[in-house]
Amino acid sequence: MFTNIETNRLVLKCIHHSDRDLIFEEFQNDFINRYLYDEEPMTDISQADELIDFYTMVESRKQNRWVLIDKTTNTKLGTCSFHLWNPENKEAEIGFELMEQYNGRGYMLEAVEAIIEFARHKMKVERIKAIVSVENKNCIKLLERLGFIKAGEEEAEFRGQIYLHNVYVLKI
C-alpha cells in the first residue's frame, strides 16, 4: 500500500533500517526536538531502530514514514509521516521534521503536498489532522499555506509542564 513518492526535487522513500543514522540524528537534534512534547530526545541508536520497526510493521498498518531525499545530492533531509490512520473515518494525522540546515528552501512544502495527494488517492483520506505547538511558527505557517484550518487547541503535559498545541485540520 505505502510506496515511494517522487516530486520535482525529492524522492520520498519509505523508511528502512538503513535510515537509522538519520532517525537517530533527527530525534536527538535540539532543533527538531524543540517543539516535540511527547518523547525525550533519543540517546541510543536502538531507539531509532524501535521507531523504524513501528513504521515498517507488516501491512496493513496505520502509519508510514517517508525519508526526504534530495534527488541531485542524494542527501537525506528529514522525514514526514502519517500515523493514527483511521480508514473507516477516512482520516489520518500528519507529522514532519526537517533538519535545520534545509529549512526555508521549500522542501517540506513539496513533500507534504505529495503525501497529501497520496493520502487522498491511495489511502482514501478525507481529513488530515496536525497537532503543533503554538510556539512553532514555521510549522503553523506551512500548515496554513497548505490550507489547514485551526480547529481547536489542546494541552500536552511533558516533563511536568503543560504545553499548548493548536489542532489543525485539512479537508481534502
C-alpha positions in Angstrom: 0.0 0.0 0.0 2.7 2.5 1.0 5.1 3.3 -1.8 7.9 5.7 -2.5 6.9 9.1 -4.0 8.8 11.3 -6.4 8.4 15.1 -6.7 10.4 17.6 -8.7 13.3 17.8 -6.3 12.7 14.9 -3.9 12.4 11.2 -3.5 10.2 10.4 -0.6 11.4 6.9 0.3 9.5 4.7 2.7 11.7 4.4 5.8 14.0 1.4 6.2 16.5 0.2 8.7 19.3 1.7 6.5 17.9 5.1 7.7 18.7 4.5 11.3 21.5 7.1 11.4 19.2 9.8 10.0 16.4 9.0 12.5 18.9 9.0 15.4 20.4 12.3 14.3 16.9 13.8 13.8 15.5 12.8 17.1 18.5 13.8 19.2 18.7 17.1 17.5 17.8 20.2 19.6 16.3 22.0 16.6 14.0 19.0 15.8 13.1 18.4 19.5 12.4 22.0 20.4 8.6 21.6 19.9 8.2 17.9 20.4 6.5 17.4 23.7 5.7 13.7 23.6 9.1 12.0 23.7 12.5 12.6 25.2 15.3 13.1 22.7 16.9 9.8 21.6 20.0 8.9 23.5 20.7 5.4 22.0 20.7 4.2 18.4 18.4 1.3 19.4 15.6 3.9 19.9 15.9 4.7 16.2 15.6 1.0 15.4 12.4 0.9 17.5 10.9 3.9 15.7 11.7 2.3 12.3 10.2 -1.0 13.5 7.0 0.8 14.2 6.8 2.4 10.8 7.8 -0.7 8.9 5.4 -3.2 10.6 3.7 -5.6 8.2 0.8 -4.1 6.3 -2.0 -3.4 6.8 -0.6 -0.8 9.2 -2.0 2.5 10.3 1.2 4.6 9.8 4.0 5.3 7.3 7.1 7.5 7.4 9.0 8.7 4.3 12.6 9.9 4.2 13.0 13.1 2.2 16.0 12.7 -0.2 17.3 15.4 -2.4 17.5 14.0 -6.0 20.5 16.0 -7.0 22.7 15.3 -4.0 21.2 12.1 -2.6 21.2 13.8 0.8 18.6 12.8 3.4 16.9 16.0 4.6 14.3 14.9 7.1 11.1 12.8 7.3 7.3 13.1 7.0 4.7 10.7 8.1 1.1 9.7 8.6 0.1 8.0 11.8 -3.2 7.2 13.6 -4.7 6.5 10.1 -8.4 5.5 10.5 -9.6 4.1 7.2 -13.2 3.8 8.5 -13.4 7.5 9.4 -11.2 8.4 6.4 -8.7 10.5 8.5 -5.1 10.5 9.5 -2.7 12.6 11.5 0.4 14.1 9.8 3.8 14.8 11.2 7.1 16.1 9.7 10.6 17.1 10.6 13.3 18.8 8.6 16.9 19.2 9.6 17.6 22.9 10.3 20.1 23.5 7.5 17.4 22.7 4.9 14.7 25.0 6.2 13.5 27.8 4.1 14.0 26.1 0.7 10.5 24.7 0.2 11.4 21.1 0.7 8.8 20.3 3.3 6.1 22.1 1.4 6.9 20.0 -1.7 7.0 16.8 0.4 3.8 17.5 2.4 1.9 18.4 -0.8 3.0 15.0 -2.2 1.9 12.9 0.8 -1.4 14.8 1.0 -2.1 13.7 -2.6 -1.0 10.1 -1.6 -3.5 10.2 1.3 -6.3 11.5 -1.0 -5.8 8.9 -3.7 -4.2 5.8 -2.1 -5.4 6.0 1.5 -8.8 7.5 0.6 -8.4 10.0 3.4 -10.8 13.0 3.5 -9.4 14.7 6.6 -5.9 15.2 7.8 -5.1 16.4 11.3 -2.0 18.2 12.6 -1.1 19.0 16.2 1.5 21.7 16.5 3.0 23.6 19.4 1.7 27.2 19.5 5.3 28.3 19.6 6.2 26.5 16.3 5.6 29.5 14.0 7.3 28.0 10.9 5.2 24.8 11.1 2.0 26.8 11.6 2.9 29.0 8.6 3.4 25.9 6.4 0.2 24.2 7.5 -1.8 27.4 6.8 -0.2 27.7 3.4 -1.3 24.2 2.6 -4.9 25.1 3.6 -5.0 23.6 7.1 -7.5 25.4 9.3 -7.2 25.8 13.1 -9.9 23.7 14.6 -9.0 24.0 18.3 -6.4 23.7 21.0 -5.2 21.0 23.3 -2.7 20.8 26.1 0.1 18.3 26.5 1.9 17.5 29.7 5.6 16.9 29.3 8.3 16.8 32.0 5.7 18.1 34.5 4.8 21.2 32.5 1.8 21.9 30.3 2.3 22.9 26.7 -0.4 24.4 24.5 -0.9 23.0 21.0 -3.1 24.1 18.1 -5.1 21.4 16.3 -5.2 22.0 12.5 -7.4 20.2 10.1 -7.3 19.9 6.3 -10.4 18.5 4.5 -9.3 17.0 1.1 
